[in-house]
Structure formats: C-alpha cells, structure tokens
Amino acid sequence: MKVAVVGAGIAGGYLGRLLEEAGISPDVYEWGDHGTSCGYRSCGWGAPDTTGTLLHHAGLDLDDYLLQPMVTMNFDGLVARTPLYTLDKPRLIRDLRSGLRITQRRFTDR
C-alpha cells in the first residue's frame, strides 16, 4: 500500500508516525519553513488536556512538551477559564517527524 501525507506539521507528523507504527511507510511531503522565528506557524501551541491521550497513541508523553497550563484567556476584557495547555510546538513536531522520510516539495493549485 502506498500512502502520501501532504504536510509534516502536527497532523501530518502524527499521522505519519501512526502509519509507521502500523507497518506502513508513508511518503511525507513538506514545503518547508513558514517564515517565523521557529519555522512553524505559531511557535507555541494551545492544546486541550485530551492531547495527552493522543500523544500516548504515538508513543509520546505530554509532560515532555508542556510549557504551562493556560488557566484563563482574555478576549477583549472578557476573562474565561480554559482547560488548555501551552506546548513546545517545535519540539513536538521534531519528535513526531522522527524516523519519517520527508520530502521537501511545495504543492500548488495548478
């Protein structure tokens, strides 16, 4: 079976890793740096507390990426409690991509 994954960020890296663990070696394509200081769109990542379960399926531990819990969020003066965490997104993507064969290629709509 041949499988292609376009994008090697959080979702593509996660899918690629799960496929590898299932014995399927996907062709993963990534177009490269996103022009930010960390190379990704938004360098931090607010994730729900259920992310730990998903990372466990990929053989990773949430505690390795946890920067801090987000107790509240401020929306134009309205403060709301939130069950989110701030994660080290660059490290998480690096670890999700570990062992994957990634081809640098930019896809267009042409």
Stockholm file with secondary structure:
# STOCKHOLM 1.0

chainA/1-110         MKVAVVGAGIAGGYLGRLLEEAGISPDVYEWGDHGTSCGYRSCGWGAPDTTGTLLHHAGLDLDDYLLQPMVTMNFDGLVARTPLYTLDKPRLIRDLRSGLRITQRRFTDR
#=GR chainA/1-110 SS CCCEEECCSHHHHHHHHHHHHTTCCCEEEECCCCSSTTSSSSSEEEEETTHHHHHHHTTCCGGGTEEEEEEEEEETTEEEEEEEEEEEHHHHHHHHHTTCCEEECCCCCC
#=GC SS_cons         CCCEEECCSHHHHHHHHHHHHTTCCCEEEECCCCSSTTSSSSSEEEEETTHHHHHHHTTCCGGGTEEEEEEEEEETTEEEEEEEEEEEHHHHHHHHHTTCCEEECCCCCC
//
